[in-house]
Amino acid sequence: AMRVCAIAAVLLAALCAAEAASVVDHHTVKMHTAFLQAVVDDDFSHWTVAFERADRDGDGKISVGEVGSVFSEHYNLYHKEKPRGEATEAHFVQDAVDFTAMVEQLGWGKDTIMTEEEFLKQMHDYVALKQKERGDLYKIAGNLF
């Protein structure tokens, strides 16, 4: 029992240290770990479907301001088990804000239009940026969530 408590304390300490810089939501962790898995598998087909679902007018493009919709569509499509129910854009507000802040460095705004290819390129950069900020949190949390 003491060994279990010690392991739990170490995991909790690691999570607290990793989350001190940024509170990371369950949905965010799921999204980022799914993207990292897509990189490993070299299979972004589920991201393509999510992008297409978020592309309400079907022109193959979305605005930066609609990125939260891609995130929620992806969560609902990709994750078979949803112990916390279906995701909405509200679950990804912080990710949308952070993604938008990152692409603003390119001179993009919320109304900037992206193709799927441009979106995926920015997602690679976004997930890499967050992984650098959060260290091993995704590895630890991927096992917990």
Phi and psi restraints in degrees (value plus and minus 20) as a CYANA .aco file:
   2 MET   PHI     -87.9   -47.9
   2 MET   PSI     -55.4   -15.4
   3 ARG   PHI     -84.4   -44.4
   3 ARG   PSI     -62.2   -22.2
   4 VAL   PHI     -81.8   -41.8
   4 VAL   PSI     -63.1   -23.1
   5 CYS   PHI     -83.0   -43.0
   5 CYS   PSI     -60.7   -20.7
   6 ALA   PHI     -84.6   -44.6
   6 ALA   PSI     -64.2   -24.2
   7 ILE   PHI     -82.9   -42.9
   7 ILE   PSI     -64.4   -24.4
   8 ALA   PHI     -81.4   -41.4
   8 ALA   PSI     -60.6   -20.6
   9 ALA   PHI     -84.4   -44.4
   9 ALA   PSI     -61.3   -21.3
  10 VAL   PHI     -84.9   -44.9
  10 VAL   PSI     -65.8   -25.8
  11 LEU   PHI     -81.5   -41.5
  11 LEU   PSI     -63.8   -23.8
  12 LEU   PHI     -82.8   -42.8
  12 LEU   PSI     -63.1   -23.1
  13 ALA   PHI     -82.5   -42.5
  13 ALA   PSI     -62.0   -22.0
  14 ALA   PHI     -84.3   -44.3
  14 ALA   PSI     -63.6   -23.6
  15 LEU   PHI     -84.2   -44.2
  15 LEU   PSI     -63.6   -23.6
  16 CYS   PHI     -83.1   -43.1
  16 CYS   PSI     -62.7   -22.7
  17 ALA   PHI     -84.4   -44.4
  17 ALA   PSI     -63.0   -23.0
  18 ALA   PHI     -88.4   -48.4
  18 ALA   PSI     -55.0   -15.0
  19 GLU   PHI    -106.7   -66.7
  19 GLU   PSI     -27.5    12.5
  20 ALA   PHI     -78.8   -38.8
  20 ALA   PSI     -59.2   -19.2
  21 ALA   PHI     -96.1   -56.1
  21 ALA   PSI     -44.2    -4.2
  22 SER   PHI    -182.3  -142.3
  22 SER   PSI     105.3   145.3
  23 VAL   PHI     -94.3   -54.3
  23 VAL   PSI     105.1   145.1
  24 VAL   PHI    -135.2   -95.2
  24 VAL   PSI      98.9   138.9
  25 ASP   PHI     -95.3   -55.3
  25 ASP   PSI     132.7   172.7
  26 HIS   PHI     -69.4   -29.4
  26 HIS   PSI     -67.4   -27.4
  27 HIS   PHI     -84.5   -44.5
  27 HIS   PSI     -58.8   -18.8
  28 THR   PHI     -83.2   -43.2
  28 THR   PSI     -66.8   -26.8
  29 VAL   PHI     -80.4   -40.4
  29 VAL   PSI     -64.6   -24.6
  30 LYS   PHI     -80.2   -40.2
  30 LYS   PSI     -63.3   -23.3
  31 MET   PHI     -83.7   -43.7
  31 MET   PSI     -68.6   -28.6
  32 HIS   PHI     -86.7   -46.7
  32 HIS   PSI     -62.4   -22.4
  33 THR   PHI     -87.2   -47.2
  33 THR   PSI     -53.2   -13.2
  34 ALA   PHI     -86.5   -46.5
  34 ALA   PSI     -58.8   -18.8
  35 PHE   PHI     -87.7   -47.7
  35 PHE   PSI     -62.6   -22.6
  36 LEU   PHI     -81.4   -41.4
  36 LEU   PSI     -57.1   -17.1
  37 GLN   PHI     -87.4   -47.4
  37 GLN   PSI     -57.9   -17.9
  38 ALA   PHI     -82.3   -42.3
  38 ALA   PSI     -56.7   -16.7
  39 VAL   PHI     -84.0   -44.0
  39 VAL   PSI     -67.7   -27.7
  40 VAL   PHI     -79.9   -39.9
  40 VAL   PSI     -65.1   -25.1
  41 ASP   PHI    -100.4   -60.4
  41 ASP   PSI     -32.1     7.9
  42 ASP   PHI      31.1    71.1
  42 ASP   PSI      26.4    66.4
  43 ASP   PHI    -157.6  -117.6
  43 ASP   PSI      83.9   123.9
  44 PHE   PHI    -128.1   -88.1
  44 PHE   PSI      -1.1    38.9
  45 SER   PHI     -79.5   -39.5
  45 SER   PSI     -57.5   -17.5
  46 HIS   PHI     -90.1   -50.1
  46 HIS   PSI     -49.1    -9.1
  47 TRP   PHI     -91.5   -51.5
  47 TRP   PSI     -55.4   -15.4
  48 THR   PHI     -81.3   -41.3
  48 THR   PSI     -66.8   -26.8
  49 VAL   PHI     -82.7   -42.7
  49 VAL   PSI     -63.1   -23.1
  50 ALA   PHI     -82.3   -42.3
  50 ALA   PSI     -61.7   -21.7
  51 PHE   PHI     -82.3   -42.3
  51 PHE   PSI     -64.9   -24.9
  52 GLU   PHI     -82.9   -42.9
  52 GLU   PSI     -58.0   -18.0
  53 ARG   PHI     -87.9   -47.9
  53 ARG   PSI     -55.3   -15.3
  54 ALA   PHI     -95.4   -55.4
  54 ALA   PSI     -41.7    -1.7
  55 ASP   PHI    -100.4   -60.4
  55 ASP   PSI      62.6   102.6
  56 ARG   PHI     -80.5   -40.5
  56 ARG   PSI     -54.4   -14.4
  57 ASP   PHI    -114.8   -74.8
  57 ASP   PSI     -20.5    19.5
  58 GLY   PHI      49.6    89.6
  58 GLY   PSI       4.0    44.0
  59 ASP   PHI    -113.1   -73.1
  59 ASP   PSI     -15.2    24.8
  60 GLY   PHI      62.2   102.2
  60 GLY   PSI      -7.3    32.7
  61 LYS   PHI    -161.6  -121.6
  61 LYS   PSI     131.8   171.8
  62 ILE   PHI    -155.2  -115.2
  62 ILE   PSI     143.2   183.2
  63 SER   PHI    -108.3   -68.3
  63 SER   PSI     138.9   178.9
  64 VAL   PHI     -75.1   -35.1
  64 VAL   PSI     -56.7   -16.7
  65 GLY   PHI     -84.4   -44.4
  65 GLY   PSI     -34.1     5.9
  66 GLU   PHI    -117.9   -77.9
  66 GLU   PSI     -13.1    26.9
  67 VAL   PHI     -82.1   -42.1
  67 VAL   PSI     -52.8   -12.8
  68 GLY   PHI     -80.1   -40.1
  68 GLY   PSI     -51.6   -11.6
  69 SER   PHI     -86.9   -46.9
  69 SER   PSI     -60.1   -20.1
  70 VAL   PHI     -81.9   -41.9
  70 VAL   PSI     -63.6   -23.6
  71 PHE   PHI     -81.5   -41.5
  71 PHE   PSI     -66.3   -26.3
  72 SER   PHI     -90.2   -50.2
  72 SER   PSI     -59.5   -19.5
  73 GLU   PHI     -80.0   -40.0
  73 GLU   PSI     -62.0   -22.0
  74 HIS   PHI     -84.1   -44.1
  74 HIS   PSI     -65.7   -25.7
  75 TYR   PHI     -76.3   -36.3
  75 TYR   PSI     -68.9   -28.9
  76 ASN   PHI     -88.6   -48.6
  76 ASN   PSI     -50.3   -10.3
  77 LEU   PHI     -98.7   -58.7
  77 LEU   PSI     -67.4   -27.4
  78 TYR   PHI    -101.7   -61.7
  78 TYR   PSI     -61.0   -21.0
  79 HIS   PHI    -109.9   -69.9
  79 HIS   PSI      90.4   130.4
  80 LYS   PHI     -88.5   -48.5
  80 LYS   PSI     -63.7   -23.7
  81 GLU   PHI    -115.0   -75.0
  81 GLU   PSI     104.0   144.0
  82 LYS   PHI    -146.0  -106.0
  82 LYS   PSI      57.6    97.6
  83 PRO   PHI     -79.7   -39.7
  83 PRO   PSI     -40.9    -0.9
  84 ARG   PHI    -125.4   -85.4
  84 ARG   PSI      -6.4    33.6
  85 GLY   PHI      64.3   104.3
  85 GLY   PSI    -197.1  -157.1
  86 GLU   PHI     -84.9   -44.9
  86 GLU   PSI     126.9   166.9
  87 ALA   PHI    -109.7   -69.7
  87 ALA   PSI     132.2   172.2
  88 THR   PHI    -145.2  -105.2
  88 THR   PSI     151.9   191.9
  89 GLU   PHI     -78.1   -38.1
  89 GLU   PSI     -49.1    -9.1
  90 ALA   PHI     -79.2   -39.2
  90 ALA   PSI     -49.1    -9.1
  91 HIS   PHI     -91.5   -51.5
  91 HIS   PSI     -35.7     4.3
  92 PHE   PHI    -140.4  -100.4
  92 PHE   PSI       2.2    42.2
  93 VAL   PHI     -78.1   -38.1
  93 VAL   PSI     -68.0   -28.0
  94 GLN   PHI     -83.9   -43.9
  94 GLN   PSI     -60.4   -20.4
  95 ASP   PHI     -82.6   -42.6
  95 ASP   PSI     -62.1   -22.1
  96 ALA   PHI     -83.2   -43.2
  96 ALA   PSI     -61.9   -21.9
  97 VAL   PHI     -83.0   -43.0
  97 VAL   PSI     -66.6   -26.6
  98 ASP   PHI     -87.1   -47.1
  98 ASP   PSI     -60.8   -20.8
  99 PHE   PHI     -81.7   -41.7
  99 PHE   PSI     -65.9   -25.9
 100 THR   PHI     -81.8   -41.8
 100 THR   PSI     -63.3   -23.3
 101 ALA   PHI     -81.2   -41.2
 101 ALA   PSI     -59.3   -19.3
 102 MET   PHI     -85.0   -45.0
 102 MET   PSI     -66.8   -26.8
 103 VAL   PHI     -95.3   -55.3
 103 VAL   PSI     -36.2     3.8
 104 GLU   PHI     -81.1   -41.1
 104 GLU   PSI     -47.1    -7.1
 105 GLN   PHI     -86.6   -46.6
 105 GLN   PSI     -37.6     2.4
 106 LEU   PHI    -110.4   -70.4
 106 LEU   PSI     -21.6    18.4
 107 GLY   PHI      68.5   108.5
 107 GLY   PSI      -8.1    31.9
 108 TRP   PHI    -108.2   -68.2
 108 TRP   PSI     129.8   169.8
 109 GLY   PHI    -141.8  -101.8
 109 GLY   PSI    -195.4  -155.4
 110 LYS   PHI     -81.9   -41.9
 110 LYS   PSI     -47.2    -7.2
 111 ASP   PHI    -110.9   -70.9
 111 ASP   PSI     -22.4    17.6
 112 THR   PHI     -84.5   -44.5
 112 THR   PSI     113.7   153.7
 113 ILE   PHI    -112.0   -72.0
 113 ILE   PSI     115.6   155.6
 114 MET   PHI    -142.9  -102.9
 114 MET   PSI     123.0   163.0
 115 THR   PHI    -104.3   -64.3
 115 THR   PSI     151.2   191.2
 116 GLU   PHI     -80.6   -40.6
 116 GLU   PSI     -61.6   -21.6
 117 GLU   PHI     -80.3   -40.3
 117 GLU   PSI     -63.4   -23.4
 118 GLU   PHI     -86.6   -46.6
 118 GLU   PSI     -60.5   -20.5
 119 PHE   PHI     -79.4   -39.4
 119 PHE   PSI     -69.2   -29.2
 120 LEU   PHI     -83.6   -43.6
 120 LEU   PSI     -57.8   -17.8
 121 LYS   PHI     -81.2   -41.2
 121 LYS   PSI     -64.8   -24.8
 122 GLN   PHI     -88.5   -48.5
 122 GLN   PSI     -53.1   -13.1
 123 MET   PHI     -84.3   -44.3
 123 MET   PSI     -59.5   -19.5
 124 HIS   PHI     -76.7   -36.7
 124 HIS   PSI     -66.9   -26.9
 125 ASP   PHI     -86.3   -46.3
 125 ASP   PSI     -61.7   -21.7
 126 TYR   PHI     -84.2   -44.2
 126 TYR   PSI     -68.6   -28.6
 127 VAL   PHI     -85.1   -45.1
 127 VAL   PSI     -59.7   -19.7
 128 ALA   PHI     -82.6   -42.6
 128 ALA   PSI     -61.3   -21.3
 129 LEU   PHI     -81.3   -41.3
 129 LEU   PSI     -67.7   -27.7
 130 LYS   PHI     -88.0   -48.0
 130 LYS   PSI     -55.1   -15.1
 131 GLN   PHI     -85.1   -45.1
 131 GLN   PSI     -59.4   -19.4
 132 LYS   PHI     -84.6   -44.6
 132 LYS   PSI     -61.7   -21.7
 133 GLU   PHI     -86.4   -46.4
 133 GLU   PSI     -58.1   -18.1
 134 ARG   PHI    -119.8   -79.8
 134 ARG   PSI     -24.6    15.4
 135 GLY   PHI      39.4    79.4
 135 GLY   PSI    -148.6  -108.6
 136 ASP   PHI    -106.0   -66.0
 136 ASP   PSI     -12.4    27.6
 137 LEU   PHI     -73.0   -33.0
 137 LEU   PSI     -63.0   -23.0
 138 TYR   PHI     -85.6   -45.6
 138 TYR   PSI     -56.6   -16.6
 139 LYS   PHI     -85.4   -45.4
 139 LYS   PSI     -66.6   -26.6
 140 ILE   PHI     -85.3   -45.3
 140 ILE   PSI     -72.2   -32.2
 141 ALA   PHI     -87.3   -47.3
 141 ALA   PSI     -51.9   -11.9
 142 GLY   PHI     -78.2   -38.2
 142 GLY   PSI     -51.0   -11.0
 143 ASN   PHI    -102.2   -62.2
 143 ASN   PSI     -45.4    -5.4
 144 LEU   PHI    -107.0   -67.0
 144 LEU   PSI     -58.8   -18.8
